[in-house]
Amino acid sequence: MSKVGRLQIAREDILKAFESDSRRVFWAEDIAQILEINREFWRLSKGTSLGRFIQFLMTKGELRVVELVPVNYEVRKISRYIWKEASPFEIAL
């Protein structure tokens, strides 16, 4: 079975995990941790990458990415991931 197939089979449980999380704004590392903690329960293979998982959440869920440009411009864009809605304050934190 393909990785996308396994993600699709686990879709309901994956979306529930994000719905039940009190956070609405995530770093990529946060999403990676959610994936690793739940990988076995969702029956996802080790080959399901973070990038593929994020793409799945963006197309099949309600995740979106916001890129922030730091004021000092010495750091490249910072990506934050938002589940459904978040205030500018939540995003900035």
C-alpha positions as CSV (number, residue, x, y, z in Angstrom):
1,M,0.0,0.0,0.0
2,S,1.4,3.5,-0.8
3,K,2.3,6.0,1.8
4,V,-0.5,8.3,0.6
5,G,-2.9,5.4,1.0
6,R,-1.8,4.9,4.6
7,L,-2.2,8.6,5.3
8,Q,-5.6,8.6,3.7
9,I,-6.7,5.6,5.8
10,A,-5.5,7.3,9.0
11,R,-6.9,10.7,7.9
12,E,-9.7,10.8,10.4
13,D,-7.4,10.0,13.3
14,I,-4.7,12.4,12.1
15,L,-7.2,15.3,11.8
16,K,-8.6,14.5,15.3
17,A,-5.1,14.8,16.7
18,F,-4.8,18.3,15.4
19,E,-8.3,19.2,16.4
20,S,-7.7,18.1,19.9
21,D,-4.4,19.9,20.2
22,S,-4.7,23.1,22.2
23,R,-2.1,24.8,19.9
24,R,-3.0,26.4,16.6
25,V,0.5,27.4,15.6
26,F,3.3,24.9,15.1
27,W,6.9,24.8,14.2
28,A,7.9,22.1,11.8
29,E,9.6,20.4,14.7
30,D,6.2,20.3,16.5
31,I,4.6,18.6,13.6
32,A,7.5,16.1,13.4
33,Q,7.0,15.2,17.0
34,I,3.3,14.7,16.5
35,L,4.1,12.4,13.6
36,E,6.7,10.4,15.5
37,I,4.5,10.0,18.6
38,N,1.5,8.8,16.5
39,R,3.3,7.0,13.7
40,E,2.7,3.5,15.0
41,F,-1.0,4.1,16.0
42,W,-1.6,5.6,12.5
43,R,0.3,2.6,11.0
44,L,2.5,4.9,8.9
45,S,5.8,3.6,7.6
46,K,9.2,5.1,8.6
47,G,9.3,6.2,5.0
48,T,6.5,8.7,5.5
49,S,8.6,11.9,5.6
50,L,7.8,15.1,7.5
51,G,7.5,16.9,4.1
52,R,4.9,14.4,2.8
53,F,3.0,14.6,6.1
54,I,2.9,18.4,6.1
55,Q,1.8,18.3,2.4
56,F,-1.0,15.8,3.3
57,L,-2.2,18.1,6.2
58,M,-2.2,21.1,3.8
59,T,-4.2,19.3,1.1
60,K,-6.5,17.0,3.2
61,G,-6.7,19.0,6.4
62,E,-6.7,22.6,7.4
63,L,-3.0,23.3,7.8
64,R,-1.4,26.3,6.1
65,V,2.0,27.9,6.2
66,V,2.9,31.5,7.0
67,E,6.3,32.7,6.2
68,L,7.6,35.5,8.4
69,V,10.6,37.8,7.6
70,P,12.6,38.7,10.7
71,V,13.2,42.4,11.3
72,N,17.0,42.1,11.2
73,Y,17.0,40.3,7.8
74,E,20.0,38.3,8.9
75,V,17.9,35.3,9.3
76,R,16.0,33.8,6.4
77,K,12.2,33.5,6.4
78,I,10.7,31.7,9.3
79,S,7.9,29.2,8.5
80,R,5.1,28.7,11.0
81,Y,2.2,26.3,10.4
82,I,-1.3,27.2,11.3
83,W,-4.1,24.8,12.0
84,K,-7.4,26.5,11.0
85,E,-7.2,30.0,12.4
86,A,-4.7,31.9,14.7
87,S,-4.3,35.4,15.8
88,P,-1.3,37.5,14.7
89,F,-0.2,37.4,18.3
90,E,-0.3,33.6,18.4
91,I,1.7,33.5,15.1
92,A,4.3,36.0,16.3
93,L,4.9,34.0,19.5
